[in-house]
């Protein structure tokens, strides 16, 4: 029998995920022979299928879908989708949503599917593994999928998994068993190790929504997104438009951002100077006339800021 690359000699710590990963590899992409006793493909109407609401991959390139639809009109759907039964004769797509969408565009009435009795947790892991095997997966979604697997590994929420990963990255000797679990998981997933994922992958989840969307829809390279996110947020929209319309290189994007920095420094300089010099002791050292003037200006500034912050319609 073909060796399952998610299996490890002996018991893998966190065995529940180990078994899920083993099954996911068997079920995704027909990499391994079908599990004994599980039914083969059968046809279901498109109307009986619904998308997975937990699917992090929300963007589907329309041009690519149209190309696939043209192919499906000629050849049909060659690779079955995987679905799990829900209530009222409906089935949730575990993987294959792109083929389902393209089949709708192609005007097909039904598609071949593999029906599997899966829990939501099993479906989530299988979907993650299947998507991570795809070369066209953008970095934002890739990080999201891997974080889901880490969360499943430790039985915690994805937000908690981020904190655990950062803690283990800083103090790997504190939890050697968890580190071993991570090393095994990421070795099987390939492409990067867990330490690199923490350093270079997790920052993708902190991208501002505007920039993250551009990464997800495939229009913005992730490395350029990281550069762009370092600029002040009020400039993101303008810089993003320049990157996309002018096809700026990394060097050109750095230059665009650098042009903003002198102006920003000039704006901040007077405030920084005042902040450094302003103190009760410094005021007490001033001659009486200058101290009174400074105190008056401070009171006026405090009142001005208070009025502005409380005024309606400023947003």
TIROLUM-765930 format. One record per residue (C-alpha): residue number from 0; x, y negated, z. Coordinates in Angstrom, 3 decimals. Layout:
<seq = NUM; east = X; north = Y; up = Z>
...
***
This chain:
<seq = 0; east = 0.000; north = 0.000; up = 0.000>
<seq = 1; east = 1.188; north = -3.520; up = -0.735>
<seq = 2; east = 2.810; north = -5.096; up = 2.300>
<seq = 3; east = 0.821; north = -7.915; up = 3.868>
<seq = 4; east = 3.140; north = -10.870; up = 4.316>
<seq = 5; east = 1.059; north = -12.068; up = 7.270>
<seq = 6; east = 1.693; north = -8.880; up = 9.203>
<seq = 7; east = 4.596; north = -8.683; up = 11.609>
<seq = 8; east = 6.028; north = -5.514; up = 13.187>
<seq = 9; east = 4.450; north = -5.207; up = 16.606>
<seq = 10; east = 1.768; north = -7.468; up = 18.017>
<seq = 11; east = 1.870; north = -11.067; up = 16.899>
<seq = 12; east = 1.315; north = -13.458; up = 19.814>
<seq = 13; east = -2.112; north = -14.926; up = 19.326>
<seq = 14; east = -3.325; north = -11.721; up = 17.739>
<seq = 15; east = -6.739; north = -13.108; up = 16.804>
<seq = 16; east = -5.183; north = -15.434; up = 14.257>
<seq = 17; east = -2.820; north = -12.690; up = 13.143>
<seq = 18; east = -5.770; north = -10.494; up = 12.207>
<seq = 19; east = -7.557; north = -13.413; up = 10.559>
<seq = 20; east = -4.505; north = -14.213; up = 8.474>
<seq = 21; east = -4.130; north = -10.587; up = 7.490>
<seq = 22; east = -7.735; north = -10.431; up = 6.365>
<seq = 23; east = -7.537; north = -13.810; up = 4.660>
<seq = 24; east = -4.683; north = -12.651; up = 2.486>
<seq = 25; east = -6.628; north = -9.538; up = 1.587>
<seq = 26; east = -9.693; north = -11.608; up = 0.725>
<seq = 27; east = -8.136; north = -14.624; up = -0.989>
<seq = 28; east = -7.156; north = -14.543; up = -4.620>
<seq = 29; east = -7.311; north = -10.732; up = -4.877>
<seq = 30; east = -3.657; north = -10.568; up = -3.832>
<seq = 31; east = -4.166; north = -7.220; up = -2.134>
<seq = 32; east = -6.406; north = -4.303; up = -3.072>
<seq = 33; east = -10.002; north = -4.642; up = -1.897>
<seq = 34; east = -10.666; north = -3.520; up = 1.650>
<seq = 35; east = -12.267; north = -0.072; up = 1.725>
<seq = 36; east = -16.040; north = -0.279; up = 1.996>
<seq = 37; east = -16.374; north = -3.938; up = 0.973>
<seq = 38; east = -18.591; north = -4.625; up = -2.036>
<seq = 39; east = -17.187; north = -5.848; up = -5.303>
<seq = 40; east = -18.279; north = -8.934; up = -7.254>
<seq = 41; east = -21.948; north = -9.540; up = -7.954>
<seq = 42; east = -23.841; north = -12.348; up = -9.650>
<seq = 43; east = -25.673; north = -15.058; up = -7.718>
<seq = 44; east = -27.551; north = -18.108; up = -9.035>
<seq = 45; east = -25.745; north = -21.419; up = -8.614>
<seq = 46; east = -28.760; north = -22.778; up = -6.751>
<seq = 47; east = -28.221; north = -20.235; up = -3.958>
<seq = 48; east = -24.736; north = -21.556; up = -3.182>
<seq = 49; east = -23.886; north = -24.520; up = -0.980>
<seq = 50; east = -20.543; north = -26.231; up = -0.392>
<seq = 51; east = -18.680; north = -25.755; up = 2.857>
<seq = 52; east = -19.295; north = -28.919; up = 4.942>
<seq = 53; east = -16.019; north = -28.304; up = 6.819>
<seq = 54; east = -14.004; north = -28.274; up = 3.603>
<seq = 55; east = -11.346; north = -31.010; up = 3.944>
<seq = 56; east = -10.743; north = -31.060; up = 0.197>
<seq = 57; east = -13.426; north = -33.533; up = -0.822>
<seq = 58; east = -11.934; north = -34.907; up = -4.057>
<seq = 59; east = -12.296; north = -32.994; up = -7.316>
<seq = 60; east = -10.760; north = -34.621; up = -10.384>
<seq = 61; east = -13.553; north = -35.094; up = -12.918>
<seq = 62; east = -11.326; north = -34.774; up = -15.982>
<seq = 63; east = -9.949; north = -31.489; up = -14.655>
<seq = 64; east = -13.468; north = -30.245; up = -13.873>
<seq = 65; east = -14.587; north = -31.069; up = -17.418>
<seq = 66; east = -11.657; north = -29.106; up = -18.852>
<seq = 67; east = -12.491; north = -26.136; up = -16.651>
<seq = 68; east = -16.164; north = -26.421; up = -17.621>
<seq = 69; east = -15.245; north = -26.186; up = -21.318>
<seq = 70; east = -13.230; north = -23.060; up = -20.580>
<seq = 71; east = -16.091; north = -21.520; up = -18.608>
<seq = 72; east = -18.487; north = -22.087; up = -21.498>
<seq = 73; east = -16.263; north = -19.843; up = -23.637>
<seq = 74; east = -14.880; north = -17.289; up = -21.182>
<seq = 75; east = -17.233; north = -17.467; up = -18.230>
<seq = 76; east = -16.076; north = -17.376; up = -14.604>
<seq = 77; east = -13.323; north = -14.745; up = -14.515>
<seq = 78; east = -12.329; north = -15.025; up = -10.849>
<seq = 79; east = -15.191; north = -14.581; up = -8.372>
<seq = 80; east = -15.949; north = -17.064; up = -5.638>
<seq = 81; east = -16.094; north = -15.940; up = -2.042>
<seq = 82; east = -19.254; north = -16.722; up = -0.072>
<seq = 83; east = -20.766; north = -15.863; up = 3.281>
<seq = 84; east = -24.502; north = -15.346; up = 3.804>
<seq = 85; east = -26.550; north = -17.976; up = 5.613>
<seq = 86; east = -30.282; north = -18.124; up = 6.290>
<seq = 87; east = -33.117; north = -18.302; up = 3.747>
<seq = 88; east = -31.197; north = -16.622; up = 0.954>
<seq = 89; east = -28.416; north = -19.225; up = 0.796>
<seq = 90; east = -24.669; north = -18.627; up = 0.777>
<seq = 91; east = -21.867; north = -20.918; up = 1.912>
<seq = 92; east = -18.807; north = -21.119; up = -0.333>
<seq = 93; east = -15.649; north = -19.978; up = 1.455>
<seq = 94; east = -13.473; north = -20.701; up = -1.555>
<seq = 95; east = -14.108; north = -21.413; up = -5.214>
<seq = 96; east = -16.010; north = -24.697; up = -4.897>
<seq = 97; east = -14.152; north = -26.120; up = -7.912>
<seq = 98; east = -15.344; north = -23.218; up = -10.079>
<seq = 99; east = -18.891; north = -23.700; up = -8.760>
<seq = 100; east = -18.857; north = -27.394; up = -9.683>
<seq = 101; east = -17.396; north = -26.670; up = -13.111>
<seq = 102; east = -19.998; north = -23.957; up = -13.711>
<seq = 103; east = -22.724; north = -26.533; up = -13.049>
<seq = 104; east = -21.148; north = -28.882; up = -15.596>
<seq = 105; east = -20.933; north = -25.992; up = -18.058>
<seq = 106; east = -24.663; north = -25.326; up = -17.692>
<seq = 107; east = -24.229; north = -21.812; up = -16.294>
<seq = 108; east = -27.033; north = -20.297; up = -14.254>
<seq = 109; east = -25.025; north = -17.834; up = -12.157>
<seq = 110; east = -21.472; north = -16.965; up = -11.130>
<seq = 111; east = -19.717; north = -13.847; up = -9.822>
<seq = 112; east = -19.169; north = -13.868; up = -6.073>
<seq = 113; east = -17.735; north = -11.716; up = -3.323>
<seq = 114; east = -20.193; north = -11.685; up = -0.421>
<seq = 115; east = -18.474; north = -11.250; up = 2.922>
<seq = 116; east = -19.904; north = -11.243; up = 6.449>
<seq = 117; east = -17.683; north = -13.859; up = 8.037>
<seq = 118; east = -17.859; north = -16.043; up = 11.094>
<seq = 119; east = -17.301; north = -19.778; up = 10.709>
<seq = 120; east = -13.807; north = -19.334; up = 12.193>
<seq = 121; east = -12.928; north = -16.571; up = 9.741>
<seq = 122; east = -14.248; north = -18.588; up = 6.817>
<seq = 123; east = -12.213; north = -21.599; up = 7.908>
<seq = 124; east = -8.950; north = -19.654; up = 8.088>
<seq = 125; east = -9.555; north = -17.860; up = 4.795>
<seq = 126; east = -10.382; north = -21.162; up = 3.084>
<seq = 127; east = -7.255; north = -22.782; up = 4.507>
<seq = 128; east = -4.936; north = -19.979; up = 3.401>
<seq = 129; east = -6.476; north = -19.786; up = -0.062>
<seq = 130; east = -6.167; north = -23.536; up = -0.591>
<seq = 131; east = -2.602; north = -23.658; up = 0.734>
<seq = 132; east = -1.576; north = -21.247; up = -2.028>
<seq = 133; east = -2.552; north = -23.803; up = -4.675>
<seq = 134; east = 0.150; north = -25.957; up = -6.233>
<seq = 135; east = -2.174; north = -28.921; up = -6.887>
<seq = 136; east = -3.094; north = -29.461; up = -3.240>
<seq = 137; east = -2.273; north = -33.019; up = -2.166>
<seq = 138; east = -0.163; north = -33.651; up = 0.914>
<seq = 139; east = -2.984; north = -35.094; up = 3.020>
<seq = 140; east = -5.206; north = -32.048; up = 2.570>
<seq = 141; east = -2.244; north = -29.695; up = 2.941>
<seq = 142; east = -1.458; north = -31.188; up = 6.350>
<seq = 143; east = -5.128; north = -30.961; up = 7.348>
<seq = 144; east = -5.312; north = -27.276; up = 6.428>
<seq = 145; east = -2.081; north = -26.413; up = 8.255>
<seq = 146; east = -3.201; north = -28.283; up = 11.346>
<seq = 147; east = -6.430; north = -26.248; up = 11.329>
<seq = 148; east = -4.412; north = -23.046; up = 11.350>
<seq = 149; east = -2.270; north = -24.288; up = 14.230>
<seq = 150; east = -5.414; north = -25.229; up = 16.158>
<seq = 151; east = -6.870; north = -21.771; up = 15.480>
<seq = 152; east = -3.588; north = -20.177; up = 16.557>
<seq = 153; east = -3.731; north = -21.802; up = 19.982>
<seq = 154; east = -7.521; north = -21.841; up = 20.312>
<seq = 155; east = -7.735; north = -25.630; up = 20.622>
<seq = 156; east = -9.121; north = -28.572; up = 18.658>
<seq = 157; east = -7.024; north = -30.129; up = 15.848>
<seq = 158; east = -6.515; north = -33.355; up = 17.849>
<seq = 159; east = -5.143; north = -31.324; up = 20.739>
<seq = 160; east = -2.961; north = -29.353; up = 18.329>
<seq = 161; east = -1.247; north = -32.584; up = 17.256>
<seq = 162; east = -0.231; north = -33.307; up = 20.844>
<seq = 163; east = 0.955; north = -29.725; up = 21.401>
<seq = 164; east = 3.077; north = -29.853; up = 18.251>
<seq = 165; east = 4.691; north = -33.134; up = 19.276>
<seq = 166; east = 5.404; north = -31.830; up = 22.760>
<seq = 167; east = 6.953; north = -28.615; up = 21.450>
<seq = 168; east = 9.003; north = -30.587; up = 18.919>
<seq = 169; east = 10.423; north = -32.716; up = 21.742>
<seq = 170; east = 10.803; north = -29.850; up = 24.256>
<seq = 171; east = 11.028; north = -26.536; up = 22.375>
<seq = 172; east = 12.414; north = -24.691; up = 25.412>
<seq = 173; east = 9.334; north = -25.472; up = 27.488>
<seq = 174; east = 7.102; north = -22.933; up = 25.685>
<seq = 175; east = 9.271; north = -20.405; up = 23.798>
<seq = 176; east = 6.296; north = -18.100; up = 23.094>
<seq = 177; east = 4.326; north = -20.868; up = 21.391>
<seq = 178; east = 7.414; north = -21.859; up = 19.402>
<seq = 179; east = 7.774; north = -18.250; up = 18.233>
<seq = 180; east = 4.133; north = -18.237; up = 17.130>
<seq = 181; east = 4.631; north = -21.437; up = 15.147>
<seq = 182; east = 7.815; north = -20.201; up = 13.510>
<seq = 183; east = 6.103; north = -17.015; up = 12.368>
<seq = 184; east = 3.019; north = -18.834; up = 11.078>
<seq = 185; east = 4.957; north = -21.407; up = 9.050>
<seq = 186; east = 7.370; north = -18.796; up = 7.710>
<seq = 187; east = 4.408; north = -16.936; up = 6.253>
<seq = 188; east = 2.816; north = -20.099; up = 4.869>
<seq = 189; east = 6.104; north = -21.091; up = 3.217>
<seq = 190; east = 7.350; north = -24.449; up = 1.855>
<seq = 191; east = 8.254; north = -26.005; up = 5.230>
<seq = 192; east = 8.982; north = -25.078; up = 8.809>
<seq = 193; east = 6.907; north = -26.336; up = 11.704>
<seq = 194; east = 9.473; north = -28.873; up = 12.933>
<seq = 195; east = 9.554; north = -30.528; up = 9.527>
<seq = 196; east = 5.761; north = -30.428; up = 9.486>
<seq = 197; east = 5.613; north = -32.378; up = 12.750>
<seq = 198; east = 8.132; north = -34.978; up = 11.559>
<seq = 199; east = 7.156; north = -35.350; up = 7.909>
<seq = 200; east = 3.640; north = -33.936; up = 7.701>
<seq = 201; east = 1.624; north = -35.242; up = 10.639>
<seq = 202; east = 2.218; north = -38.917; up = 9.714>
<seq = 203; east = -0.051; north = -38.279; up = 6.708>
<seq = 204; east = -3.017; north = -38.170; up = 9.098>
<seq = 205; east = -2.211; north = -41.686; up = 10.339>
<seq = 206; east = -2.411; north = -43.268; up = 6.903>
<seq = 207; east = -4.995; north = -46.087; up = 6.666>
<seq = 208; east = -8.213; north = -44.839; up = 5.014>
<seq = 209; east = -7.640; north = -46.822; up = 1.806>
<seq = 210; east = -4.201; north = -45.291; up = 1.303>
<seq = 211; east = -5.230; north = -41.815; up = 2.451>
<seq = 212; east = -8.055; north = -41.798; up = -0.110>
<seq = 213; east = -5.605; north = -42.641; up = -2.905>
<seq = 214; east = -3.409; north = -39.706; up = -1.828>
<seq = 215; east = -6.397; north = -37.361; up = -1.669>
<seq = 216; east = -7.697; north = -38.277; up = -5.103>
<seq = 217; east = -4.252; north = -37.701; up = -6.600>
<seq = 218; east = -3.576; north = -41.266; up = -7.763>
<seq = 219; east = -0.889; north = -42.110; up = -5.182>
<seq = 220; east = 2.243; north = -40.131; up = -4.405>
<seq = 221; east = 2.580; north = -39.335; up = -0.694>
<seq = 222; east = 6.093; north = -40.764; up = -0.373>
<seq = 223; east = 4.864; north = -44.071; up = -1.846>
<seq = 224; east = 1.888; north = -43.971; up = 0.504>
<seq = 225; east = 4.237; north = -43.810; up = 3.496>
<seq = 226; east = 6.131; north = -46.863; up = 2.211>
<seq = 227; east = 2.950; north = -48.779; up = 1.497>
<seq = 228; east = 1.522; north = -48.060; up = 4.951>
<seq = 229; east = 4.489; north = -49.843; up = 6.551>
<seq = 230; east = 3.389; north = -53.167; up = 5.067>
<seq = 231; east = 0.894; north = -55.374; up = 6.970>
<seq = 232; east = -2.611; north = -54.001; up = 6.523>
<seq = 233; east = -3.967; north = -57.172; up = 4.915>
<seq = 234; east = -1.604; north = -56.554; up = 1.976>
<seq = 235; east = -2.484; north = -52.878; up = 1.455>
<seq = 236; east = -5.192; north = -53.421; up = -1.142>
<seq = 237; east = -3.037; north = -55.750; up = -3.263>
<seq = 238; east = 0.039; north = -53.538; up = -3.022>
<seq = 239; east = -1.948; north = -50.410; up = -3.827>
<seq = 240; east = -3.387; north = -52.057; up = -6.920>
<seq = 241; east = 0.109; north = -53.048; up = -8.044>
<seq = 242; east = 1.454; north = -49.531; up = -7.483>
<seq = 243; east = -1.349; north = -47.973; up = -9.501>
<seq = 244; east = -1.641; north = -50.493; up = -12.333>
<seq = 245; east = 2.076; north = -51.087; up = -12.825>
<seq = 246; east = 3.244; north = -47.555; up = -11.940>
<seq = 247; east = 5.805; north = -49.018; up = -9.537>
<seq = 248; east = 8.789; north = -46.861; up = -8.633>
<seq = 249; east = 9.831; north = -46.377; up = -5.009>
<seq = 250; east = 12.536; north = -49.029; up = -5.400>
<seq = 251; east = 10.097; north = -51.510; up = -6.946>
<seq = 252; east = 7.576; north = -50.912; up = -4.169>
<seq = 253; east = 10.280; north = -51.586; up = -1.565>
<seq = 254; east = 11.070; north = -54.844; up = -3.340>
<seq = 255; east = 7.403; north = -55.862; up = -3.333>
<seq = 256; east = 7.195; north = -55.205; up = 0.413>
<seq = 257; east = 10.505; north = -56.985; up = 1.062>
<seq = 258; east = 9.136; north = -60.124; up = -0.602>
<seq = 259; east = 6.458; north = -60.266; up = 2.079>
<seq = 260; east = 8.878; north = -60.058; up = 4.994>
<seq = 261; east = 10.506; north = -63.523; up = 4.757>
<seq = 262; east = 7.098; north = -65.195; up = 4.726>
<seq = 263; east = 5.965; north = -63.111; up = 7.659>
<seq = 264; east = 9.134; north = -63.940; up = 9.572>
<seq = 265; east = 8.669; north = -67.653; up = 8.918>
<seq = 266; east = 5.106; north = -67.504; up = 10.249>
<seq = 267; east = 6.151; north = -65.634; up = 13.369>
<seq = 268; east = 9.265; north = -67.725; up = 14.130>
<seq = 269; east = 7.604; north = -70.699; up = 15.917>
<seq = 270; east = 5.419; north = -68.410; up = 18.017>
<seq = 271; east = 8.389; north = -66.234; up = 18.969>
<seq = 272; east = 10.383; north = -69.300; up = 20.003>
<seq = 273; east = 7.558; north = -70.616; up = 22.193>
<seq = 274; east = 7.018; north = -67.214; up = 23.797>
<seq = 275; east = 10.703; north = -66.972; up = 24.702>
<seq = 276; east = 10.826; north = -70.452; up = 26.223>
<seq = 277; east = 7.449; north = -70.553; up = 27.936>
<seq = 278; east = 7.606; north = -69.807; up = 31.657>
<seq = 279; east = 6.639; north = -71.520; up = 34.896>
<seq = 280; east = 10.303; north = -71.943; up = 35.792>
<seq = 281; east = 11.112; north = -73.547; up = 32.446>
<seq = 282; east = 8.179; north = -75.956; up = 32.826>
<seq = 283; east = 9.267; north = -76.939; up = 36.345>
<seq = 284; east = 12.694; north = -77.944; up = 34.990>
<seq = 285; east = 11.240; north = -80.450; up = 32.538>
<seq = 286; east = 11.066; north = -84.157; up = 33.351>
<seq = 287; east = 7.673; north = -85.119; up = 34.785>
<seq = 288; east = 6.407; north = -86.839; up = 31.610>
<seq = 289; east = 7.403; north = -83.947; up = 29.313>
<seq = 290; east = 6.038; north = -81.384; up = 31.781>
<seq = 291; east = 2.654; north = -83.116; up = 31.881>
<seq = 292; east = 2.553; north = -83.221; up = 28.067>
<seq = 293; east = 3.514; north = -79.530; up = 27.813>
<seq = 294; east = 0.860; north = -78.543; up = 30.343>
<seq = 295; east = -1.744; north = -80.537; up = 28.417>
<seq = 296; east = -0.771; north = -78.853; up = 25.141>
<seq = 297; east = -0.927; north = -75.422; up = 26.805>
<seq = 298; east = -4.416; north = -76.179; up = 28.144>
<seq = 299; east = -5.561; north = -77.369; up = 24.723>
<seq = 300; east = -4.127; north = -74.264; up = 23.054>
<seq = 301; east = -5.797; north = -71.988; up = 25.616>
<seq = 302; east = -9.141; north = -73.716; up = 25.060>
<seq = 303; east = -8.731; north = -73.578; up = 21.286>
<seq = 304; east = -7.967; north = -69.861; up = 21.292>
<seq = 305; east = -10.818; north = -69.196; up = 23.692>
<seq = 306; east = -13.261; north = -71.072; up = 21.474>
<seq = 307; east = -12.028; north = -69.393; up = 18.306>
<seq = 308; east = -12.162; north = -65.899; up = 19.756>
<seq = 309; east = -15.669; north = -66.484; up = 21.031>
<seq = 310; east = -17.033; north = -68.267; up = 17.984>
<seq = 311; east = -19.547; north = -66.378; up = 15.838>
<seq = 312; east = -19.074; north = -65.623; up = 12.182>
<seq = 313; east = -15.280; north = -65.450; up = 12.159>
<seq = 314; east = -15.022; north = -61.842; up = 11.066>
***
